[in-house]
Every structure is written in C-alpha cells, then in structure tokens.
Amino acid sequence: MEATREREISGLTIRIDRDLCIGSGNCVNLAPEIFEIDEENLVDFLGDTPDIDQDRLVEACMLCPVDALIVENADGDQVVP
C-alpha cells in the first residue's frame, strides 16, 4: 500500500505520511467525516470526503503528534506543520 495519501479538501491539499503516522486518532476525533483509522491502525481518508470548515480541517491536522499530516493552501504554501 502506498505510504503517502493526498487529497484536495475545502481548497486545501492534505497529505498523509503513513510512514510517520502512529494512529493516535486526534485528527479523526476532530474531523471524523474526513479521516478514519484503517485496518493497519493508521490514518487514512474516508472514501468520500466532503468540504468542511478550513479552520477545523487545519486544526485537525495540527493535532497530529508526529506531523504526519501536511497541509498546503491554494497557493502551494505549506501551513501545517
């Protein structure tokens, strides 16, 4: 399975680095409509991810204790971590 997942959500590009992920679930707790813990106990995107409030999405990614979630804005600037 691929180590990096990427998806555009709410005008932001979100990347999950599954090599860094420890499956803490902090992101899932704040944005359960976007993230899930999969069968490998790592974070992944749900099949369908709706647009959500950008601030909440950024906050959910900022909660990652190992910086496995990377967020870029529409200009390509990294905002998390």
N, C-alpha and C positions, 0 to 999 in steps of 0.2 A: 504494500500500500504506500502511496506517495507520502512523503514526510511533510510537505507543505500544502496547505489548502488556501485558496484565495477566492474571495467573493466581493462584489460591489454591493453595498447595502446603504441605503439612505445617502447616496452621494459620496460615501467613503469606501476606500478599498481596505478590506480586512484580510490579514494573513494569519494563519495559524501555523506555527512551527511545532509540529508534533514531536520532533526530536527533543525540544526543550520542555514540552508540556508534562506536568506531573499529575494532571487530572484533579486539581484542587476543587474545581467546580464553582469558583467565585463568579466567573462570567455567566455560567448557567443560572445561578441564583438571581442575578440582576437582569439578564436578558434571555429567559427560557424560550422565547419564540425564535431566537437566533441560534443558540448553542445547545449542544447536548453532550453527555458523556457516552461514548460509544462502547462497543464490546471489548476494546483494548484498554478501557478506563482512561481514555484520552479525550480531549475536547475535539468536537467536530461541528460543522454546520448542520442544522436540520435540513431536510430535503427542500422545503420551501421556506424562504426567509423573507418576511415582509419588511417594508421600510418601517423604521421606528425612530423615535427621537434621537437625533445625532448625539446630544449630550449624554443620554443614558447609554448609548452604544459605546461611546468613548470611555465613559466611566467603567462599564463592564470590562472593557479591555485593559484599563489601567489597574484593575484589581488583581490581575494575574501576578502571582508572587515570583514568577521566573521569567517574565517578559516574553512569553511565548505568543502573545497576540500583538501584532504590528498593525497600526492604523495609519493610512495616508489620506490626506484630504484631496479634493478635486484637482488641486494644483500639483499633486505628487509629493507634497511636503509631508514628512513623517511627523505625526503628532503624538503617537504612542509607540514604544516607550520614549 
